[in-house]
Amino acid sequence: MKVSTPVGTWVEIKRSWHDNTLTNCALCGRLVPRMIWMVEFSEKSLPFCNEECEGLYRSYWLPKYEPTADSEQPTGSLS
């Protein structure tokens, strides 16, 4: 099994004292209070709680759930 190298960056979550926004890991859903591991996938930034969740996202979630051109069903009428 090939081990992928993390390609994200640690970003500090800065909020004002009255901001009640929550940030959750894109894979496991864990609440991330202070530092987030941000990674860009398909021109979209995703937050992870650590590098391990990013690795699991790349090795398990993307191959299993990412839509591909072969698996997409055409939209519209069937006539």
N, CA, C and O atoms as CSV, one atom per row, in Angstrom:
chain,resi,resn,atom,element,x,y,z
A,1,MET,N,N,0.844,-1.184,0.000
A,1,MET,CA,C,0.000,0.000,0.000
A,1,MET,C,C,0.880,1.234,0.000
A,1,MET,O,O,1.795,1.368,0.813
A,2,LYS,N,N,0.587,2.129,-0.923
A,2,LYS,CA,C,1.346,3.359,-1.029
A,2,LYS,C,C,0.847,4.384,-0.017
A,2,LYS,O,O,-0.353,4.633,0.094
A,3,VAL,N,N,1.778,4.969,0.710
A,3,VAL,CA,C,1.430,5.989,1.698
A,3,VAL,C,C,1.578,7.353,1.038
A,3,VAL,O,O,2.646,7.684,0.523
A,4,SER,N,N,0.511,8.141,1.051
A,4,SER,CA,C,0.566,9.466,0.438
A,4,SER,C,C,1.104,10.493,1.425
A,4,SER,O,O,0.891,10.395,2.633
A,5,THR,N,N,1.805,11.477,0.880
A,5,THR,CA,C,2.332,12.536,1.724
A,5,THR,C,C,1.300,13.640,1.869
A,5,THR,O,O,0.644,14.012,0.897
A,6,PRO,N,N,1.154,14.158,3.064
A,6,PRO,CA,C,0.188,15.231,3.269
A,6,PRO,C,C,0.558,16.466,2.452
A,6,PRO,O,O,1.736,16.809,2.347
A,7,VAL,N,N,-0.425,17.128,1.879
A,7,VAL,CA,C,-0.160,18.303,1.053
A,7,VAL,C,C,-0.889,19.542,1.564
A,7,VAL,O,O,-0.945,20.553,0.864
A,8,GLY,N,N,-1.436,19.483,2.746
A,8,GLY,CA,C,-2.192,20.599,3.297
A,8,GLY,C,C,-1.337,21.535,4.112
A,8,GLY,O,O,-0.114,21.407,4.172
A,9,THR,N,N,-2.016,22.490,4.744
A,9,THR,CA,C,-1.347,23.436,5.637
A,9,THR,C,C,-2.191,23.620,6.889
A,9,THR,O,O,-3.420,23.560,6.841
A,10,TRP,N,N,-1.517,23.845,8.004
A,10,TRP,CA,C,-2.212,24.137,9.256
A,10,TRP,C,C,-2.647,25.588,9.244
A,10,TRP,O,O,-1.853,26.478,8.938
A,11,VAL,N,N,-3.899,25.827,9.574
A,11,VAL,CA,C,-4.457,27.181,9.596
A,11,VAL,C,C,-5.127,27.393,10.945
A,11,VAL,O,O,-5.885,26.546,11.418
A,12,GLU,N,N,-4.834,28.544,11.559
A,12,GLU,CA,C,-5.489,28.873,12.826
A,12,GLU,C,C,-6.875,29.441,12.544
A,12,GLU,O,O,-7.041,30.328,11.707
A,13,ILE,N,N,-7.857,28.916,13.253
A,13,ILE,CA,C,-9.223,29.413,13.126
A,13,ILE,C,C,-9.354,30.628,14.034
A,13,ILE,O,O,-9.232,30.517,15.254
A,14,LYS,N,N,-9.603,31.784,13.434
A,14,LYS,CA,C,-9.729,33.013,14.216
A,14,LYS,C,C,-11.184,33.449,14.196
A,14,LYS,O,O,-11.780,33.643,13.136
A,15,ARG,N,N,-11.730,33.595,15.362
A,15,ARG,CA,C,-13.113,34.031,15.510
A,15,ARG,C,C,-13.199,35.085,16.604
A,15,ARG,O,O,-12.376,35.131,17.518
A,16,SER,N,N,-14.217,35.927,16.485
A,16,SER,CA,C,-14.448,36.894,17.551
A,16,SER,C,C,-15.126,36.185,18.726
A,16,SER,O,O,-15.590,35.055,18.579
A,17,TRP,N,N,-15.185,36.814,19.846
A,17,TRP,CA,C,-15.698,36.169,21.057
A,17,TRP,C,C,-17.170,35.804,20.948
A,17,TRP,O,O,-17.628,34.895,21.639
A,18,HIS,N,N,-17.919,36.490,20.097
A,18,HIS,CA,C,-19.357,36.209,19.999
A,18,HIS,C,C,-19.719,35.330,18.796
A,18,HIS,O,O,-20.897,35.045,18.580
A,19,ASP,N,N,-18.732,34.899,18.019
A,19,ASP,CA,C,-18.984,34.047,16.852
A,19,ASP,C,C,-19.251,32.617,17.313
A,19,ASP,O,O,-18.428,32.033,18.017
A,20,ASN,N,N,-20.378,32.054,16.928
A,20,ASN,CA,C,-20.712,30.701,17.366
A,20,ASN,C,C,-20.625,29.678,16.221
A,20,ASN,O,O,-21.243,28.615,16.284
A,21,THR,N,N,-19.852,30.009,15.176
A,21,THR,CA,C,-19.643,29.106,14.060
A,21,THR,C,C,-18.814,27.908,14.511
A,21,THR,O,O,-17.865,28.051,15.282
A,22,LEU,N,N,-19.184,26.723,14.020
A,22,LEU,CA,C,-18.433,25.511,14.334
A,22,LEU,C,C,-17.699,25.028,13.091
A,22,LEU,O,O,-18.201,25.168,11.976
A,23,THR,N,N,-16.510,24.459,13.279
A,23,THR,CA,C,-15.750,23.877,12.185
A,23,THR,C,C,-15.561,22.408,12.486
A,23,THR,O,O,-15.058,22.037,13.547
A,24,ASN,N,N,-15.975,21.564,11.533
A,24,ASN,CA,C,-15.871,20.122,11.714
A,24,ASN,C,C,-14.951,19.526,10.657
A,24,ASN,O,O,-14.816,20.063,9.558
A,25,CYS,N,N,-14.327,18.418,11.004
A,25,CYS,CA,C,-13.476,17.671,10.078
A,25,CYS,C,C,-14.340,17.142,8.938
A,25,CYS,O,O,-15.437,16.635,9.172
A,26,ALA,N,N,-13.849,17.258,7.706
A,26,ALA,CA,C,-14.605,16.823,6.528
A,26,ALA,C,C,-14.751,15.307,6.463
A,26,ALA,O,O,-15.629,14.814,5.754
A,27,LEU,N,N,-13.924,14.557,7.175
A,27,LEU,CA,C,-14.022,13.099,7.130
A,27,LEU,C,C,-14.723,12.522,8.350
A,27,LEU,O,O,-15.728,11.823,8.212
A,28,CYS,N,N,-14.212,12.802,9.535
A,28,CYS,CA,C,-14.739,12.147,10.738
A,28,CYS,C,C,-15.803,12.981,11.458
A,28,CYS,O,O,-16.531,12.455,12.300
A,29,GLY,N,N,-15.903,14.277,11.136
A,29,GLY,CA,C,-16.912,15.124,11.756
A,29,GLY,C,C,-16.513,15.688,13.105
A,29,GLY,O,O,-17.300,16.399,13.731
A,30,ARG,N,N,-15.314,15.388,13.563
A,30,ARG,CA,C,-14.844,15.892,14.858
A,30,ARG,C,C,-14.828,17.419,14.874
A,30,ARG,O,O,-14.437,18.043,13.887
A,31,LEU,N,N,-15.240,18.013,15.961
A,31,LEU,CA,C,-15.201,19.459,16.139
A,31,LEU,C,C,-13.740,19.899,16.262
A,31,LEU,O,O,-12.972,19.333,17.039
A,32,VAL,N,N,-13.374,20.914,15.484
A,32,VAL,CA,C,-12.001,21.417,15.495
A,32,VAL,C,C,-12.032,22.835,16.048
A,32,VAL,O,O,-12.509,23.748,15.374
A,33,PRO,N,N,-11.530,23.033,17.270
A,33,PRO,CA,C,-11.669,24.330,17.919
A,33,PRO,C,C,-10.650,25.401,17.533
A,33,PRO,O,O,-10.993,26.583,17.519
A,34,ARG,N,N,-9.410,25.025,17.218
A,34,ARG,CA,C,-8.370,26.041,17.090
A,34,ARG,C,C,-7.565,25.976,15.793
A,34,ARG,O,O,-7.485,26.969,15.069
A,35,MET,N,N,-6.965,24.818,15.489
A,35,MET,CA,C,-6.120,24.652,14.309
A,35,MET,C,C,-6.746,23.617,13.381
A,35,MET,O,O,-7.174,22.552,13.827
A,36,ILE,N,N,-6.795,23.933,12.097
A,36,ILE,CA,C,-7.416,23.062,11.108
A,36,ILE,C,C,-6.391,22.734,10.016
A,36,ILE,O,O,-5.603,23.593,9.622
A,37,TRP,N,N,-6.408,21.510,9.541
A,37,TRP,CA,C,-5.549,21.072,8.444
A,37,TRP,C,C,-6.347,21.270,7.151
A,37,TRP,O,O,-7.272,20.506,6.876
A,38,MET,N,N,-5.999,22.290,6.353
A,38,MET,CA,C,-6.733,22.624,5.125
A,38,MET,C,C,-6.033,22.019,3.910
A,38,MET,O,O,-4.822,22.152,3.733
A,39,VAL,N,N,-6.841,21.344,3.073
A,39,VAL,CA,C,-6.328,20.700,1.871
A,39,VAL,C,C,-7.266,21.031,0.716
A,39,VAL,O,O,-8.483,21.090,0.893
A,40,GLU,N,N,-6.696,21.247,-0.464
A,40,GLU,CA,C,-7.520,21.548,-1.628
A,40,GLU,C,C,-7.710,20.296,-2.480
A,40,GLU,O,O,-6.741,19.655,-2.888
A,41,PHE,N,N,-8.979,19.956,-2.744
A,41,PHE,CA,C,-9.360,18.847,-3.612
A,41,PHE,C,C,-10.286,19.400,-4.681
A,41,PHE,O,O,-11.305,20.013,-4.364
A,42,SER,N,N,-9.945,19.191,-5.928
A,42,SER,CA,C,-10.792,19.627,-7.042
A,42,SER,C,C,-11.216,21.086,-6.903
A,42,SER,O,O,-12.393,21.420,-7.034
A,43,GLU,N,N,-10.238,21.944,-6.635
A,43,GLU,CA,C,-10.462,23.387,-6.484
A,43,GLU,C,C,-11.407,23.746,-5.333
A,43,GLU,O,O,-12.051,24.795,-5.356
A,44,LYS,N,N,-11.484,22.876,-4.335
A,44,LYS,CA,C,-12.343,23.112,-3.168
A,44,LYS,C,C,-11.516,22.836,-1.913
A,44,LYS,O,O,-10.894,21.779,-1.806
A,45,SER,N,N,-11.502,23.764,-0.972
A,45,SER,CA,C,-10.747,23.576,0.269
A,45,SER,C,C,-11.570,22.772,1.265
A,45,SER,O,O,-12.731,23.091,1.524
A,46,LEU,N,N,-10.962,21.727,1.823
A,46,LEU,CA,C,-11.635,20.898,2.814
A,46,LEU,C,C,-10.871,20.944,4.128
A,46,LEU,O,O,-9.644,20.843,4.128
A,47,PRO,N,N,-11.579,21.096,5.259
A,47,PRO,CA,C,-10.919,21.110,6.569
A,47,PRO,C,C,-10.850,19.709,7.165
A,47,PRO,O,O,-11.827,18.962,7.115
A,48,PHE,N,N,-9.703,19.353,7.727
A,48,PHE,CA,C,-9.516,18.081,8.426
A,48,PHE,C,C,-8.963,18.355,9.810
A,48,PHE,O,O,-8.334,19.388,10.043
A,49,CYS,N,N,-9.197,17.426,10.732
A,49,CYS,CA,C,-8.694,17.631,12.091
A,49,CYS,C,C,-7.202,17.331,12.191
A,49,CYS,O,O,-6.533,17.839,13.092
A,50,ASN,N,N,-6.666,16.510,11.278
A,50,ASN,CA,C,-5.230,16.205,11.279
A,50,ASN,C,C,-4.833,15.557,9.950
A,50,ASN,O,O,-5.685,15.309,9.097
A,51,GLU,N,N,-3.536,15.283,9.780
A,51,GLU,CA,C,-3.025,14.696,8.547
A,51,GLU,C,C,-3.540,13.279,8.332
A,51,GLU,O,O,-3.695,12.841,7.192
A,52,GLU,N,N,-3.806,12.560,9.418
A,52,GLU,CA,C,-4.282,11.181,9.300
A,52,GLU,C,C,-5.662,11.127,8.642
A,52,GLU,O,O,-5.926,10.251,7.819
A,53,CYS,N,N,-6.534,12.059,9.004
A,53,CYS,CA,C,-7.861,12.101,8.374
A,53,CYS,C,C,-7.738,12.448,6.891
A,53,CYS,O,O,-8.491,11.927,6.068
A,54,GLU,N,N,-6.806,13.313,6.551
A,54,GLU,CA,C,-6.596,13.615,5.131
A,54,GLU,C,C,-6.125,12.368,4.389
A,54,GLU,O,O,-6.602,12.078,3.292
A,55,GLY,N,N,-5.188,11.628,4.987
A,55,GLY,CA,C,-4.691,10.399,4.362
A,55,GLY,C,C,-5.795,9.374,4.166
A,55,GLY,O,O,-5.870,8.726,3.122
A,56,LEU,N,N,-6.648,9.229,5.166
A,56,LEU,CA,C,-7.766,8.296,5.065
A,56,LEU,C,C,-8.766,8.763,4.014
A,56,LEU,O,O,-9.341,7.946,3.295
A,57,TYR,N,N,-8.973,10.061,3.921
A,57,TYR,CA,C,-9.861,10.625,2.901
A,57,TYR,C,C,-9.343,10.273,1.506
A,57,TYR,O,O,-10.105,9.866,0.629
A,58,ARG,N,N,-8.013,10.440,1.315
A,58,ARG,CA,C,-7.407,10.141,0.008
A,58,ARG,C,C,-7.419,8.648,-0.309
A,58,ARG,O,O,-7.712,8.251,-1.437
A,59,SER,N,N,-7.103,7.827,0.682
A,59,SER,CA,C,-6.947,6.395,0.417
A,59,SER,C,C,-8.249,5.618,0.446
A,59,SER,O,O,-8.345,4.580,-0.209
A,60,TYR,N,N,-9.257,6.075,1.177
A,60,TYR,CA,C,-10.507,5.326,1.297
A,60,TYR,C,C,-11.705,6.056,0.684
A,60,TYR,O,O,-12.369,5.526,-0.206
A,61,TRP,N,N,-11.977,7.272,1.163
A,61,TRP,CA,C,-13.210,7.954,0.782
A,61,TRP,C,C,-13.226,8.334,-0.701
A,61,TRP,O,O,-14.202,8.058,-1.398
A,62,LEU,N,N,-12.147,8.968,-1.192
A,62,LEU,CA,C,-12.129,9.397,-2.586
A,62,LEU,C,C,-12.285,8.230,-3.564
A,62,LEU,O,O,-13.128,8.312,-4.458
A,63,PRO,N,N,-11.509,7.144,-3.434
A,63,PRO,CA,C,-11.684,6.036,-4.381
A,63,PRO,C,C,-13.065,5.396,-4.311
A,63,PRO,O,O,-13.569,4.914,-5.325
A,64,LYS,N,N,-13.686,5.381,-3.134
A,64,LYS,CA,C,-14.971,4.707,-2.988
A,64,LYS,C,C,-16.160,5.581,-3.379
A,64,LYS,O,O,-17.103,5.090,-4.000
A,65,TYR,N,N,-16.132,6.870,-3.028
A,65,TYR,CA,C,-17.308,7.718,-3.176
A,65,TYR,C,C,-17.195,8.841,-4.203
A,65,TYR,O,O,-18.207,9.452,-4.548
A,66,GLU,N,N,-16.006,9.124,-4.693
A,66,GLU,CA,C,-15.880,10.221,-5.649
A,66,GLU,C,C,-16.538,9.834,-6.965
A,66,GLU,O,O,-16.234,8.780,-7.524
A,67,PRO,N,N,-17.441,10.680,-7.466
A,67,PRO,CA,C,-18.095,10.355,-8.734
A,67,PRO,C,C,-17.096,10.416,-9.883
A,67,PRO,O,O,-16.255,11.312,-9.947
A,68,THR,N,N,-17.203,9.457,-10.779
A,68,THR,CA,C,-16.361,9.434,-11.970
A,68,THR,C,C,-17.253,9.566,-13.191
A,68,THR,O,O,-18.473,9.428,-13.089
A,69,ALA,N,N,-16.666,9.826,-14.321
A,69,ALA,CA,C,-17.444,9.990,-15.549
A,69,ALA,C,C,-18.168,8.697,-15.912
A,69,ALA,O,O,-19.266,8.748,-16.467
A,70,ASP,N,N,-17.578,7.536,-15.610
A,70,ASP,CA,C,-18.195,6.252,-15.934
A,70,ASP,C,C,-19.409,5.954,-15.068
A,70,ASP,O,O,-20.368,5.341,-15.538
A,71,SER,N,N,-19.380,6.379,-13.808
A,71,SER,CA,C,-20.444,6.032,-12.878
A,71,SER,C,C,-21.610,7.012,-12.883
A,71,SER,O,O,-22.675,6.705,-12.348
A,72,GLU,N,N,-21.422,8.192,-13.482
A,72,GLU,CA,C,-22.496,9.189,-13.474
A,72,GLU,C,C,-23.593,8.796,-14.454
A,72,GLU,O,O,-23.329,8.352,-15.571
A,73,GLN,N,N,-24.823,8.971,-14.008
A,73,GLN,CA,C,-25.969,8.656,-14.841
A,73,GLN,C,C,-26.375,9.925,-15.598
A,73,GLN,O,O,-26.326,11.018,-15.034
A,74,PRO,N,N,-26.771,9.795,-16.857
A,74,PRO,CA,C,-27.202,10.983,-17.592
A,74,PRO,C,C,-28.498,11.540,-17.017
A,74,PRO,O,O,-29.358,10.793,-16.552
A,75,THR,N,N,-28.622,12.845,-17.055
A,75,THR,CA,C,-29.828,13.491,-16.542
A,75,THR,C,C,-30.767,13.788,-17.705
A,75,THR,O,O,-30.341,13.810,-18.860
A,76,GLY,N,N,-32.004,14.009,-17.412
A,76,GLY,CA,C,-32.978,14.335,-18.446
A,76,GLY,C,C,-33.927,13.188,-18.686
A,76,GLY,O,O,-33.948,12.214,-17.934
A,77,SER,N,N,-34.709,13.308,-19.731
A,77,SER,CA,C,-35.719,12.291,-20.015
A,77,SER,C,C,-35.102,11.058,-20.655
A,77,SER,O,O,-34.026,11.125,-21.248
A,78,LEU,N,N,-35.781,9.955,-20.530
A,78,LEU,CA,C,-35.301,8.688,-21.075
A,78,LEU,C,C,-35.925,8.384,-22.436
A,78,LEU,O,O,-35.734,7.282,-22.950
A,79,SER,N,N,-36.649,9.299,-23.028
A,79,SER,CA,C,-37.311,9.031,-24.305
A,79,SER,C,C,-36.406,9.195,-25.491
A,79,SER,O,O,-36.835,9.000,-26.628
